Amino acid sequence: MSYAVKNLGPGNRELIAFRIGDQEFCVNVMSVREIRGWTKATPLPHAPNYVMGVINLRGAVLPIMDLSLRLGMKPAEPTARHVIIVAQVKSRIVGLLVNAVSDILTVTDDNIQPTPEVSSDLEKQYARGILAIENRMICLIELSALFNDTESEAA
């Protein structure tokens, strides 16, 4: 999947929306390098439980994270329909396993509602807001908040 970043103007941002189970999430398009089909990962011993393993991405070793497990949901059971979002998280490149990419959204800061007070501390840590658009509720997540420096180095 390829996309062109438009000149969005002040207060606008482009987000990539994706599904995990029956929930939708989105991340800043600028952190996404590419979207590719599911490839079976080679497990790593002593890796955190959400690290599925590594794959060879054009000669580079790419750690694959089960994003549903990292978000506290049930572990993914990958099929050929799943995709890997290759993203930059801080200074690392990681693969994030999701069910499917659903949209590229252009939103303004006004479209982003604050995270509800009933959210857990973990959710408040990574959730940057909720988008209520087109009869959908999409959680905006901050990838760098999901992985602390020690965890991304372990991967």
Helices and strands as residue ranges (DSSP letters): E 12-20, E 23-28, G 29-31, E 32-37, E 51-57, E 60-66, H 67-70, E 83-89, E 92-98, E 100-108, G 109-111, E 112-113, H 121-126, E 127-133, E 136-141, H 143-146, H 149-154
